[in-house]
Amino acid sequence: MSQFDIPAPEILRARQKLVLDHFHDEVVQQWDDVLSTFPHPHYELIPTLTVHDGDAEVRGYYRDSRVAFPDQDHEIIALRHSADAVIVEFWLLGTHQGPLGGIPPTGRRFRVRMTAYFIFDADENLVCERIYFDSLTMLKQLLGGLNLKNPRSWRTAIRALRGLAALSGEPDQRLLITTPTDLTA
């Protein structure tokens, strides 16, 4: 199959059902069901250059994100198909009730536009969910309510800055080492 061959409609429908089930099961926190959509769970978070690979790492990612945002939800904007992926544009939203890495909970809501690429291999297995979003937009919403003129807010602001620095730790080399695509074929 070449990069220009779009799979048959029944394959696209099966991919779309799998992706929509995946989204639904994430919202209701049915982690075993979400993980069953992959033969090997693999998430790539491009804004933080973070990879969560394998059952244990992905479950840790789910746990940490739901501690931070227990009411995390989404609103799908659009869903598109490509030769090897389902591409979903959506709003991610939730309330910051627990620590996000080292960023202390602010109790503030966020709503951030995202794109996720659900990538399939030649055997129609979901092999990766690759997520793109503007992390600054999220942070502005989470921290935007801090009144820096009030000394009582300073401690939270300092903890948030330290937490932000910790979130931007060492990038995963798997996301940095890429091979240019041959577009002459």
Residue frames as a rotation matrix with the C-alpha (Angstrom) as fourth column:
MET 1
0.582 0.813 0.000 0.00
0.813 -0.582 0.000 0.00
0.000 0.000 -1.000 0.00
SER 2
-0.417 -0.722 0.552 1.37
0.697 -0.644 -0.316 3.43
0.584 0.252 0.772 -0.92
GLN 3
-0.823 0.042 -0.566 0.92
0.417 -0.633 -0.653 6.69
-0.385 -0.773 0.503 0.98
PHE 4
-0.795 0.531 -0.293 -1.82
-0.606 -0.691 0.393 7.59
0.006 0.490 0.872 -1.52
ASP 5
-0.528 0.604 -0.598 -3.95
0.084 0.737 0.671 4.47
0.845 0.304 -0.440 -1.03
ILE 6
-0.441 0.511 0.738 -6.90
-0.893 -0.331 -0.304 5.08
0.089 -0.793 0.603 1.26
PRO 7
-0.968 0.064 0.241 -8.23
0.000 0.966 -0.258 1.85
-0.249 -0.249 -0.936 2.79
ALA 8
-0.590 0.807 -0.001 -11.65
0.372 0.272 0.888 0.48
0.717 0.524 -0.461 1.90
PRO 9
-0.146 0.618 0.773 -14.69
-0.561 -0.695 0.450 2.05
0.815 -0.368 0.448 3.63
GLU 10
0.772 0.477 -0.421 -15.19
0.038 0.625 0.780 -0.95
0.635 -0.618 0.464 5.92
ILE 11
-0.037 -0.862 -0.506 -11.62
0.891 0.201 -0.407 -0.57
0.453 -0.466 0.760 7.23
LEU 12
-0.699 -0.183 0.691 -12.16
0.011 -0.969 -0.246 3.16
0.715 -0.165 0.680 7.78
ARG 13
0.321 0.892 0.319 -15.40
-0.479 -0.138 0.867 2.43
0.817 -0.431 0.383 9.65
ALA 14
0.656 -0.141 -0.741 -13.64
0.555 0.755 0.348 -0.15
0.511 -0.640 0.574 11.86
ARG 15
-0.486 -0.874 -0.009 -10.81
0.703 -0.385 -0.598 2.31
0.519 -0.297 0.802 12.62
GLN 16
-0.467 0.369 0.804 -13.29
-0.339 -0.914 0.224 5.06
0.817 -0.168 0.552 13.42
LYS 17
0.661 0.729 -0.177 -15.28
-0.149 0.359 0.921 2.80
0.736 -0.582 0.346 15.76
LEU 18
0.273 -0.646 -0.713 -12.09
0.857 0.499 -0.125 1.77
0.437 -0.577 0.690 17.56
VAL 19
-0.720 -0.584 0.375 -11.03
0.397 -0.790 -0.467 5.42
0.569 -0.187 0.800 17.99
LEU 20
-0.135 0.748 0.650 -14.46
-0.519 -0.612 0.597 6.53
0.844 -0.257 0.471 19.21
ASP 21
0.746 0.324 -0.582 -14.59
0.245 0.679 0.692 3.61
0.620 -0.658 0.427 21.66
HIS 22
-0.191 -0.924 -0.332 -11.09
0.854 0.010 -0.520 4.59
0.483 -0.383 0.787 22.82
PHE 23
-0.671 -0.001 0.742 -12.24
-0.130 -0.984 -0.119 8.19
0.730 -0.176 0.660 23.46
HIS 24
0.366 0.911 0.188 -15.38
-0.436 -0.010 0.900 7.03
0.822 -0.412 0.394 25.29
ASP 25
0.646 -0.128 -0.752 -13.51
0.543 0.770 0.336 4.56
0.536 -0.625 0.567 27.49
GLU 26
-0.546 -0.836 0.064 -10.94
0.585 -0.435 -0.684 7.23
0.600 -0.336 0.726 28.45
VAL 27
-0.388 0.459 0.799 -13.71
-0.473 -0.843 0.255 9.56
0.791 -0.279 0.544 29.64
VAL 28
0.686 0.715 0.132 -15.37
-0.508 0.341 0.791 6.86
0.521 -0.610 0.597 31.78
GLN 29
-0.032 -0.863 0.503 -11.92
-0.998 -0.003 -0.068 5.71
0.060 -0.504 -0.861 32.92
GLN 30
0.875 0.244 0.418 -12.27
-0.234 0.969 -0.075 2.12
-0.424 -0.033 0.905 31.77
TRP 31
0.187 -0.933 -0.309 -8.52
-0.867 -0.304 0.394 1.68
-0.462 0.194 -0.866 31.40
ASP 32
-0.379 -0.309 0.873 -8.54
0.023 0.939 0.342 -2.02
-0.925 0.150 -0.349 30.51
ASP 33
0.528 0.658 0.537 -10.91
0.599 0.159 -0.785 -1.26
-0.602 0.736 -0.310 27.64
VAL 34
0.820 -0.311 -0.480 -8.78
-0.489 -0.816 -0.307 1.66
-0.296 0.487 -0.822 26.43
LEU 35
-0.146 -0.978 0.152 -5.63
-0.747 0.209 0.631 -0.44
-0.648 -0.022 -0.761 26.57
SER 36
-0.047 0.183 0.982 -7.32
0.315 0.936 -0.159 -3.25
-0.948 0.302 -0.102 24.66
THR 37
0.907 0.375 -0.192 -7.45
-0.037 -0.383 -0.923 -0.96
-0.420 0.844 -0.333 21.60
PHE 38
0.324 -0.884 -0.338 -3.66
-0.935 -0.244 -0.257 -1.38
0.144 0.399 -0.905 21.26
PRO 39
0.741 -0.266 -0.617 -1.61
0.225 0.963 -0.146 -4.57
0.633 -0.031 0.773 20.94
HIS 40
-0.171 -0.802 -0.572 1.11
0.977 -0.061 -0.205 -2.50
0.130 -0.594 0.794 22.67
PRO 41
0.787 0.576 -0.219 0.00
0.605 -0.790 0.096 0.82
-0.118 -0.208 -0.971 24.25
HIS 42
-0.387 -0.919 0.071 2.05
0.907 -0.366 0.207 3.78
-0.164 0.144 0.976 23.07
TYR 43
0.807 0.585 -0.080 1.39
0.575 -0.809 -0.123 7.52
-0.137 0.054 -0.989 23.55
GLU 44
-0.423 -0.878 0.226 3.51
0.896 -0.443 -0.044 10.39
0.138 0.184 0.973 22.27
LEU 45
0.678 0.559 -0.478 2.86
0.641 -0.768 0.011 13.84
-0.361 -0.314 -0.878 23.76
ILE 46
0.234 -0.632 0.739 4.59
0.847 -0.242 -0.474 16.17
0.478 0.737 0.478 21.34
PRO 47
0.671 0.002 0.742 4.39
-0.122 -0.986 0.113 19.45
0.732 -0.166 -0.661 23.35
THR 48
0.727 -0.405 0.554 6.31
-0.632 -0.080 0.771 17.90
-0.268 -0.911 -0.314 26.24
LEU 49
0.072 -0.676 -0.733 8.36
-0.789 0.411 -0.457 15.50
0.611 0.611 -0.503 24.06
THR 50
-0.391 -0.065 0.918 7.18
-0.795 0.527 -0.302 12.67
-0.464 -0.848 -0.257 26.31
VAL 51
-0.275 0.296 -0.915 6.59
-0.559 0.725 0.403 9.03
0.782 0.622 -0.034 25.39
HIS 52
-0.102 0.306 0.947 4.52
-0.848 0.470 -0.243 6.59
-0.520 -0.828 0.212 27.45
ASP 53
-0.151 -0.104 -0.983 5.31
-0.806 0.589 0.062 3.13
0.572 0.802 -0.173 26.13
GLY 54
-0.716 -0.067 -0.695 3.82
0.136 0.963 -0.232 -0.14
0.685 -0.261 -0.681 27.33
ASP 55
0.171 0.916 -0.362 1.03
0.528 0.225 0.819 -1.05
0.832 -0.331 -0.446 29.72
ALA 56
0.110 -0.152 -0.982 2.66
0.988 -0.089 0.124 0.17
-0.107 -0.984 0.141 32.95
GLU 57
-0.849 -0.488 -0.204 3.81
0.463 -0.872 0.161 3.55
-0.256 0.042 0.966 31.59
VAL 58
-0.639 0.682 0.356 0.45
0.040 -0.433 0.900 4.25
0.768 0.589 0.249 29.92
ARG 59
0.299 0.742 -0.601 -1.46
0.720 0.238 0.652 3.30
0.626 -0.627 -0.463 33.08
GLY 60
-0.270 -0.485 -0.832 0.81
0.892 -0.452 -0.026 5.70
-0.363 -0.749 0.555 34.99
TYR 61
-0.971 -0.033 0.237 0.00
0.155 -0.839 0.521 8.43
0.182 0.543 0.820 32.47
TYR 62
-0.136 0.990 0.036 -3.73
0.273 0.002 0.962 7.76
0.952 0.140 -0.271 32.90
ARG 63
0.245 0.203 -0.948 -3.41
0.950 0.147 0.276 7.80
0.196 -0.968 -0.157 36.69
ASP 64
-0.605 -0.590 -0.534 -1.39
0.693 -0.721 0.011 11.02
-0.391 -0.364 0.846 36.79
SER 65
-0.894 0.273 0.354 -3.64
0.055 -0.720 0.692 12.85
0.444 0.638 0.629 34.35
ARG 66
0.068 0.991 -0.112 -6.81
0.293 0.088 0.952 11.86
0.954 -0.097 -0.285 36.23
VAL 67
-0.030 -0.160 -0.987 -5.33
0.991 -0.132 -0.008 12.83
-0.129 -0.978 0.162 39.60
ALA 68
-0.899 -0.366 -0.240 -4.69
0.327 -0.926 0.189 16.26
-0.292 0.091 0.952 38.08
PHE 69
-0.661 0.685 -0.307 -8.01
-0.749 -0.572 0.334 16.41
0.053 0.451 0.891 36.18
PRO 70
-0.810 0.307 0.500 -10.52
0.034 0.875 -0.483 13.87
-0.586 -0.374 -0.719 37.59
ASP 71
0.242 0.970 -0.015 -13.34
0.136 -0.049 -0.990 15.26
-0.961 0.237 -0.144 35.43
GLN 72
-0.661 -0.584 -0.471 -11.31
-0.366 -0.297 0.882 15.28
-0.655 0.755 -0.017 32.19
ASP 73
0.312 0.800 0.512 -13.56
0.385 0.386 -0.838 15.15
-0.869 0.458 -0.188 29.14
HIS 74
-0.827 -0.563 0.015 -13.49
0.224 -0.304 0.926 16.05
-0.517 0.769 0.377 25.46
GLU 75
0.428 0.860 -0.277 -15.60
-0.115 -0.252 -0.961 17.53
-0.896 0.444 -0.009 22.70
ILE 76
-0.315 -0.538 0.782 -14.81
0.703 0.421 0.573 16.14
-0.637 0.731 0.245 19.26
ILE 77
-0.081 0.172 -0.982 -14.63
-0.416 -0.901 -0.124 18.84
-0.906 0.399 0.144 16.58
ALA 78
0.527 0.170 -0.833 -13.75
-0.848 0.163 -0.504 16.74
0.050 0.972 0.230 13.53
LEU 79
0.176 -0.459 0.871 -12.56
-0.149 0.862 0.485 13.26
-0.973 -0.215 0.084 12.62
ARG 80
0.523 -0.105 -0.846 -10.64
-0.848 -0.164 -0.504 12.56
-0.086 0.981 -0.175 9.42
HIS 81
0.753 -0.263 0.603 -9.08
0.191 0.964 0.182 9.53
-0.629 -0.022 0.777 7.78
SER 82
0.234 -0.728 -0.644 -5.71
-0.948 -0.317 0.014 9.15
-0.215 0.608 -0.765 6.08
ALA 83
0.217 -0.201 -0.955 -3.94
-0.576 0.764 -0.291 6.19
0.788 0.613 0.050 4.56
ASP 84
-0.304 -0.453 -0.838 -2.56
0.342 0.769 -0.540 5.06
0.889 -0.450 -0.079 7.92
ALA 85
-0.939 -0.102 -0.328 -4.34
0.344 -0.294 -0.892 7.12
-0.005 -0.950 0.311 10.61
VAL 86
0.318 0.940 0.122 -7.50
0.814 -0.336 0.473 8.54
0.486 -0.051 -0.873 12.06
ILE 87
-0.795 -0.567 0.215 -6.97
0.431 -0.777 -0.459 12.20
0.427 -0.272 0.862 12.87
VAL 88
0.259 0.905 -0.337 -9.17
0.895 -0.094 0.435 13.72
0.363 -0.414 -0.835 15.55
GLU 89
-0.684 -0.290 0.669 -9.48
0.036 -0.930 -0.367 17.40
0.728 -0.227 0.646 16.39
PHE 90
0.273 0.784 -0.557 -11.06
0.692 0.242 0.680 17.96
0.668 -0.572 -0.477 19.78
TRP 91
0.129 -0.153 0.980 -11.32
-0.625 -0.780 -0.040 20.17
0.770 -0.607 -0.196 22.83
LEU 92
-0.213 -0.199 -0.957 -9.87
0.651 0.702 -0.291 18.67
0.729 -0.684 -0.020 25.99
LEU 93
-0.013 0.288 0.958 -11.34
-0.488 -0.838 0.245 20.09
0.873 -0.464 0.151 29.17
GLY 94
0.201 0.105 -0.974 -11.29
0.698 0.683 0.217 19.55
0.688 -0.723 0.064 32.88
THR 95
0.826 0.091 0.556 -10.72
-0.315 -0.744 0.589 21.05
0.467 -0.662 -0.586 36.30
HIS 96
-0.113 -0.980 -0.163 -7.26
-0.152 0.179 -0.972 21.17
0.982 -0.085 -0.169 37.89
GLN 97
0.773 0.555 0.308 -7.96
-0.417 0.077 0.906 19.33
0.479 -0.828 0.291 41.18
GLY 98
0.837 -0.542 0.069 -4.62
0.310 0.575 0.757 17.61
-0.450 -0.612 0.650 41.79
PRO 99
0.096 -0.885 -0.457 -0.94
-0.303 -0.463 0.833 18.13
-0.948 0.059 -0.313 41.01
LEU 100
1.000 0.019 0.020 0.08
0.015 0.231 -0.973 18.22
-0.024 0.973 0.230 37.35
GLY 101
0.167 -0.981 -0.098 3.64
0.482 0.168 -0.860 17.03
0.860 0.096 0.501 37.69
GLY 102
-0.568 -0.453 -0.687 4.98
0.819 -0.234 -0.523 19.58
0.077 -0.860 0.505 40.14
ILE 103
-0.751 0.371 0.546 2.31
-0.187 -0.913 0.362 22.19
0.633 0.170 0.755 39.39
PRO 104
-0.908 0.415 -0.058 0.00
0.180 0.261 -0.949 22.44
-0.378 -0.872 -0.311 42.40
PRO 105
-0.299 0.878 0.374 -3.77
0.945 0.218 0.245 22.26
0.134 0.427 -0.894 41.84
THR 106
-0.996 -0.046 0.070 -5.39
0.045 -0.999 -0.018 25.59
0.071 -0.015 0.997 41.07
GLY 107
-0.395 0.919 -0.002 -9.06
0.425 0.181 -0.887 24.53
-0.814 -0.351 -0.462 40.94
ARG 108
-0.219 0.272 -0.937 -9.30
-0.650 -0.757 -0.068 26.26
-0.728 0.594 0.343 37.56
ARG 109
0.598 0.486 0.637 -10.98
0.232 0.656 -0.718 24.86
-0.767 0.577 0.280 34.45
PHE 110
-0.527 -0.692 -0.493 -9.19
-0.384 -0.324 0.865 24.51
-0.758 0.645 -0.095 31.14
ARG 111
0.675 0.607 0.419 -10.35
0.196 0.401 -0.895 23.99
-0.712 0.686 0.152 27.57
VAL 112
-0.192 -0.870 -0.454 -7.60
-0.535 -0.295 0.791 23.38
-0.823 0.395 -0.409 25.02
ARG 113
0.789 0.409 -0.458 -7.87
-0.589 0.296 -0.752 22.50
-0.173 0.863 0.475 21.35
MET 114
-0.162 -0.829 0.535 -5.90
-0.492 0.538 0.684 19.38
-0.855 -0.153 -0.495 20.45
THR 115
0.463 0.211 -0.861 -5.20
-0.844 0.402 -0.355 17.04
0.271 0.891 0.365 17.57
ALA 116
0.021 -0.428 0.904 -4.55
-0.539 0.757 0.371 13.33
-0.842 -0.495 -0.215 18.02
TYR 117
-0.009 -0.119 -0.993 -3.21
-0.927 0.372 -0.036 11.02
0.374 0.921 -0.114 15.35
PHE 118
0.377 0.155 0.913 -4.27
-0.498 0.865 0.058 7.40
-0.781 -0.477 0.403 15.88
ILE 119
-0.092 -0.581 -0.809 -1.74
-0.996 0.053 0.076 5.56
-0.001 0.812 -0.584 13.75
PHE 120
0.733 0.422 0.533 -2.37
-0.386 0.904 -0.186 2.07
-0.560 -0.070 0.825 12.37
ASP 121
-0.438 -0.892 0.111 0.11
-0.465 0.331 0.821 -0.46
-0.770 0.308 -0.559 11.02
ALA 122
-0.675 0.096 -0.732 -0.28
-0.704 0.215 0.677 -2.59
0.222 0.972 -0.077 7.86
ASP 123
-0.793 0.389 -0.469 -2.27
0.399 0.913 0.084 -5.19
0.461 -0.120 -0.879 9.87
GLU 124
0.008 0.836 0.549 -4.75
-0.015 -0.549 0.836 -2.52
1.000 -0.015 0.008 11.09
ASN 125
0.193 -0.040 -0.980 -3.41
0.957 0.230 0.179 -2.51
0.218 -0.972 0.083 14.65
LEU 126
0.898 0.044 0.438 -3.42
-0.060 -0.974 0.219 0.78
0.436 -0.223 -0.872 16.53
VAL 127
0.290 -0.890 -0.352 0.28
0.819 0.421 -0.390 1.35
0.495 -0.175 0.851 17.22
CYS 128
-0.755 -0.589 -0.288 0.40
0.655 -0.657 -0.373 4.94
0.031 -0.471 0.882 18.50
GLU 129
0.646 0.759 0.082 -1.67
0.751 -0.652 0.107 7.84
0.135 -0.008 -0.991 19.74
ARG 130
-0.539 -0.839 0.072 0.32
0.836 -0.543 -0.079 10.99
0.105 0.018 0.994 18.96
ILE 131
0.507 0.808 -0.302 -1.06
0.859 -0.505 0.091 14.16
-0.079 -0.306 -0.949 20.55
TYR 132
-0.619 -0.604 0.502 -0.40
0.651 -0.752 -0.103 17.78
0.439 0.263 0.859 19.63
PHE 133
0.618 0.782 -0.079 -1.57
0.732 -0.535 0.422 20.80
0.288 -0.318 -0.903 21.63
ASP 134
0.012 -0.548 0.836 -0.45
-0.004 -0.836 -0.548 24.23
1.000 0.004 -0.012 22.78
SER 135
-0.045 -0.080 -0.996 0.76
0.894 0.441 -0.076 23.69
0.446 -0.894 0.052 26.34
LEU 136
-0.950 -0.314 0.004 1.06
0.285 -0.867 -0.410 27.44
0.132 -0.388 0.912 26.94
THR 137
-0.372 0.896 0.244 -2.68
-0.436 -0.400 0.806 27.87
0.820 0.193 0.539 26.34
MET 138
0.352 0.486 -0.800 -3.39
0.423 0.680 0.599 25.23
0.835 -0.549 0.034 28.98
LEU 139
-0.372 -0.596 -0.712 -0.95
0.906 -0.067 -0.417 26.72
0.201 -0.800 0.565 31.48
LYS 140
-0.900 0.094 0.425 -2.35
-0.086 -0.996 0.036 30.23
0.427 -0.004 0.904 30.99
GLN 141
0.066 0.998 0.012 -5.81
-0.333 0.011 0.943 28.91
0.940 -0.067 0.333 31.81
LEU 142
0.372 0.049 -0.927 -4.63
0.664 0.683 0.303 26.94
0.648 -0.728 0.222 34.85
LEU 143
-0.316 -0.646 -0.694 -2.45
0.945 -0.283 -0.166 29.71
-0.089 -0.709 0.700 36.28
GLY 144
-0.479 0.112 0.871 -4.25
0.450 -0.821 0.353 32.76
0.754 0.561 0.343 34.92
GLY 145
0.576 0.809 0.116 -6.22
0.281 -0.329 0.901 33.30
0.768 -0.486 -0.417 38.11
LEU 146
0.119 -0.596 -0.794 -3.17
0.993 0.078 0.091 33.86
0.008 -0.799 0.601 40.28
ASN 147
0.925 0.151 0.349 -3.02
0.136 -0.988 0.068 37.40
0.355 -0.016 -0.935 41.61
LEU 148
0.169 -0.967 -0.193 0.70
0.819 0.247 -0.518 38.09
0.549 -0.070 0.833 41.68
LYS 149
-0.181 -0.167 0.969 0.09
-0.259 -0.943 -0.210 41.36
0.949 -0.289 0.128 43.53
ASN 150
0.727 0.476 0.494 -1.12
-0.620 0.147 0.770 39.32
0.294 -0.867 0.403 46.48
PRO 151
-0.283 -0.938 0.198 1.82
-0.939 0.229 -0.256 37.84
0.195 -0.258 -0.946 48.44
ARG 152
0.029 0.347 0.937 -0.35
-0.565 0.779 -0.271 34.82
-0.825 -0.522 0.218 49.33
SER 153
0.939 0.339 -0.064 -0.25
-0.223 0.454 -0.863 33.82
-0.264 0.824 0.502 45.64
TRP 154
0.309 -0.899 -0.310 3.53
-0.944 -0.250 -0.216 33.96
0.117 0.360 -0.926 45.41
ARG 155
-0.344 -0.456 0.821 4.10
-0.615 0.770 0.170 30.54
-0.710 -0.446 -0.545 46.95
THR 156
0.449 0.592 0.669 1.72
0.181 0.673 -0.717 28.91
-0.875 0.443 0.195 44.47
ALA 157
0.916 -0.130 -0.381 3.32
-0.399 -0.416 -0.817 30.81
-0.052 0.900 -0.432 41.59
ILE 158
-0.048 -0.997 0.063 6.82
-0.992 0.055 0.113 29.69
-0.116 -0.057 -0.992 42.62
ARG 159
-0.260 0.019 0.965 5.65
-0.229 0.970 -0.081 26.07
-0.938 -0.242 -0.248 42.99
ALA 160
0.769 0.607 0.198 3.97
0.083 0.212 -0.974 26.30
-0.633 0.766 0.113 39.58
LEU 161
0.638 -0.609 -0.472 7.16
-0.764 -0.421 -0.490 27.60
0.100 0.673 -0.733 37.94
ARG 162
-0.400 -0.776 0.488 9.19
-0.813 0.547 0.202 24.83
-0.424 -0.315 -0.849 39.55
GLY 163
0.058 0.532 0.845 6.59
0.026 0.845 -0.534 22.31
-0.998 0.053 0.035 38.42
LEU 164
0.919 0.256 -0.299 6.66
-0.248 -0.215 -0.945 23.70
-0.306 0.943 -0.134 34.90
ALA 165
0.123 -0.959 -0.256 10.44
-0.992 -0.112 -0.057 23.39
0.026 0.261 -0.965 34.84
ALA 166
-0.471 -0.263 0.842 10.12
-0.446 0.894 0.030 19.74
-0.761 -0.362 -0.538 35.95
LEU 167
0.538 0.748 0.390 7.54
0.037 0.441 -0.897 19.04
-0.842 0.496 0.209 33.21
SER 168
0.907 -0.251 -0.338 9.98
-0.399 -0.253 -0.882 20.24
0.136 0.934 -0.330 30.60
GLY 169
0.429 -0.751 0.502 12.64
-0.302 0.404 0.863 17.72
-0.851 -0.522 -0.053 31.60
GLU 170
-0.647 -0.762 -0.022 14.78
-0.337 0.259 0.905 15.69
-0.684 0.593 -0.425 29.24
PRO 171
0.213 0.738 -0.640 12.99
-0.949 0.001 -0.315 15.15
-0.232 0.675 0.701 25.92
ASP 172
0.441 0.019 0.897 12.47
-0.009 1.000 -0.017 11.57
-0.898 -0.001 0.441 24.81
GLN 173
-0.496 -0.793 -0.355 15.08
-0.401 -0.154 0.903 10.90
-0.771 0.590 -0.241 22.11
ARG 174
-0.524 0.359 0.773 12.59
0.688 0.712 0.136 8.79
-0.502 0.603 -0.620 20.12
LEU 175
0.600 0.800 0.003 10.75
0.674 -0.503 -0.541 12.01
-0.432 0.327 -0.841 19.32
LEU 176
0.472 -0.502 -0.725 13.89
-0.353 -0.861 0.366 13.95
-0.808 0.083 -0.584 18.40
ILE 177
-0.664 -0.744 0.075 15.54
-0.287 0.346 0.893 11.51
-0.691 0.571 -0.443 16.02
THR 178
0.484 0.866 0.125 13.50
-0.077 0.184 -0.980 11.55
-0.872 0.465 0.156 12.85
THR 179
-0.576 -0.585 0.571 14.15
0.510 0.289 0.811 10.59
-0.639 0.758 0.131 9.26
PRO 180
-0.475 0.416 -0.776 13.03
-0.627 -0.778 -0.033 12.95
-0.618 0.471 0.630 6.50
THR 181
0.264 0.687 0.677 10.27
0.163 0.660 -0.734 11.50
-0.951 0.304 0.062 4.36
ASP 182
-0.867 -0.470 0.167 10.99
0.195 -0.011 0.981 10.77
-0.459 0.883 0.101 0.71
LEU 183
0.057 0.943 -0.328 8.28
-0.057 -0.325 -0.944 12.69
-0.997 0.072 0.035 -1.14
THR 184
-0.465 -0.306 -0.830 9.58
-0.804 -0.246 0.541 11.86
-0.370 0.920 -0.132 -4.63
ALA 185
-0.935 0.077 0.346 7.86
0.150 0.971 0.187 8.48
-0.321 0.227 -0.919 -4.83
